[in-house]
Amino acid sequence: MRLGKNTKVSGKNGYDKLQRLYKQANKVYYKGIQSNGMIERLNIEKIANAVKEQLNPLYKALGVEKIK
């Protein structure tokens, strides 16, 4: 979406946050519509590191190595 790295995200839920991000990029977010490559551009490692404590029970249940 070519928003700055310091772009602030606000909203009451994920849907609301996505709508606001898209609006900041002068685009419209349509729930359930193809994301045009948004998923491929996500930094999954960064996201997982940010919520690693919440993900650790899932990793344990799946038998995968924890994020350090």
Rosetta silent file (secondary structure, phi, psi, omega in degrees, C-alpha in Angstrom):
SEQUENCE: MRLGKNTKVSGKNGYDKLQRLYKQANKVYYKGIQSNGMIERLNIEKIANAVKEQLNPLYKALGVEKIK
SCORE:     score description
SCORE:     0.000 S_00000001
   1 L     0.000   -8.819  177.237    0.000    0.000    0.000 S_00000001
   2 L    61.017   40.205  173.320    3.109    2.165    0.147 S_00000001
   3 L   -92.633  154.691  179.834    2.372    3.644    3.554 S_00000001
   4 L   -63.642  155.703 -179.851    5.210    4.843    5.753 S_00000001
   5 L   -64.146  -24.529 -178.983    6.781    2.496    8.291 S_00000001
   6 L   -95.245   17.966  179.821    5.556    4.736   11.105 S_00000001
   7 L   -64.777  127.611 -179.914    1.921    4.626    9.992 S_00000001
   8 L   -84.606  139.462  178.816   -0.324    4.357   13.039 S_00000001
   9 L  -110.919  128.654  176.434   -3.073    1.746   13.075 S_00000001
  10 L  -137.312  158.396  179.560   -6.244    2.388   15.029 S_00000001
  11 L   148.918  164.253 -176.134   -9.642    0.782   15.188 S_00000001
  12 L   -85.358  -19.960  178.297  -11.810   -1.431   17.330 S_00000001
  13 L  -153.385  176.534 -177.542  -11.111   -4.678   15.443 S_00000001
  14 H   -59.450  -40.806  179.646   -9.059   -6.058   12.564 S_00000001
  15 H   -61.873  -45.912  179.873  -11.666   -5.217    9.954 S_00000001
  16 H   -63.531  -40.913  179.093  -11.880   -1.611   11.123 S_00000001
  17 H   -63.583  -43.074  178.223   -8.069   -1.317   11.178 S_00000001
  18 H   -62.939  -42.335  178.410   -7.793   -2.645    7.618 S_00000001
  19 H   -58.744  -43.760 -178.616  -10.437   -0.206    6.422 S_00000001
  20 H   -67.870  -39.780  177.309   -8.545    2.706    7.971 S_00000001
  21 H   -62.202  -45.746  178.948   -5.192    1.578    6.524 S_00000001
  22 H   -62.487  -38.816  179.886   -6.677    1.283    3.061 S_00000001
  23 H   -64.134  -39.120  177.420   -8.305    4.704    3.439 S_00000001
  24 H   -62.785  -28.539  178.929   -4.921    6.237    4.338 S_00000001
  25 L   -92.083   11.118 -178.603   -3.582    4.747    1.085 S_00000001
  26 L    58.516   40.994  177.469   -6.550    6.220   -0.856 S_00000001
  27 L  -130.192  168.907  179.128   -7.959    2.756   -1.522 S_00000001
  28 L  -115.922  129.556  177.435  -11.117    0.942   -0.487 S_00000001
  29 L   -91.146  126.907  177.164  -10.998   -2.297    1.499 S_00000001
  30 L  -112.862  115.131 -179.313  -13.629   -4.861    0.527 S_00000001
  31 L   -62.119  128.988  176.800  -14.123   -7.638    3.047 S_00000001
  32 L    85.866   -1.400  179.665  -13.804  -11.046    1.444 S_00000001
  33 L   -93.605  152.605  179.865  -12.385   -9.759   -1.848 S_00000001
  34 L   -50.394  138.648 -172.939   -9.000  -10.877   -3.183 S_00000001
  35 L   -87.572    3.987  177.596   -6.192   -9.025   -1.417 S_00000001
  36 L    51.952   46.016  174.906   -4.086   -8.366   -4.552 S_00000001
  37 L    86.410    4.614 -178.406   -0.893   -9.798   -3.058 S_00000001
  38 H   -60.927  -41.860 -178.010   -1.228   -8.296    0.413 S_00000001
  39 H   -61.480  -42.319 -178.971   -0.729  -11.669    2.115 S_00000001
  40 H   -65.492  -24.767 -178.239    2.492  -12.348    0.215 S_00000001
  41 H   -88.756   -8.552  179.733    3.895   -8.990    1.330 S_00000001
  42 L   -67.969  141.324  175.960    3.298   -9.537    5.051 S_00000001
  43 L   -90.967   87.410 -174.784    6.418  -10.009    7.180 S_00000001
  44 H   -61.188  -38.781  179.526    5.228  -13.155    8.975 S_00000001
  45 H   -60.664  -43.712  179.576    8.435  -13.463   11.004 S_00000001
  46 H   -65.000  -41.955  178.905    8.008   -9.937   12.390 S_00000001
  47 H   -64.089  -46.546 -179.391    4.343  -10.584   13.208 S_00000001
  48 H   -62.773  -39.581  177.756    5.128  -13.917   14.893 S_00000001
  49 H   -64.282  -35.082 -178.957    7.913  -12.321   16.963 S_00000001
  50 H   -69.042  -26.650 -177.727    5.529   -9.595   18.133 S_00000001
  51 L  -122.948   29.777 -173.391    3.043  -12.171   19.467 S_00000001
  52 H   -60.489  -35.484  179.455    5.425  -15.031   20.301 S_00000001
  53 H   -64.376  -36.799  178.709    4.115  -15.515   23.847 S_00000001
  54 H   -73.860  -28.663 -178.068    0.584  -16.038   22.532 S_00000001
  55 H   -84.537  -20.468 -176.440    1.836  -18.410   19.806 S_00000001
  56 H   -55.522  -41.390  176.467    3.999  -20.609   22.052 S_00000001
  57 H   -61.187  -35.583  177.507    1.074  -22.866   23.170 S_00000001
  58 H   -66.925  -45.441  178.028    0.225  -23.442   19.503 S_00000001
  59 H   -58.577  -42.815  179.825    3.845  -24.253   18.667 S_00000001
  60 H   -62.678  -45.565 -179.445    3.963  -26.699   21.589 S_00000001
  61 H   -64.060  -33.216  179.599    0.723  -28.405   20.509 S_00000001
  62 H   -86.378  -11.229 -179.187    2.013  -28.720   16.937 S_00000001
  63 L    73.104   32.536  178.541    5.438  -29.880   18.050 S_00000001
  64 L  -107.852  159.826 -177.894    7.319  -27.096   16.272 S_00000001
  65 L   -67.622  139.293  178.411   10.300  -25.100   17.520 S_00000001
  66 L   -72.218  152.871  173.202    9.484  -21.960   19.501 S_00000001
  67 L   -77.286  134.578 -178.502   10.475  -18.550   18.231 S_00000001
  68 L   -89.681    0.000    0.000   13.386  -17.197   20.223 S_00000001
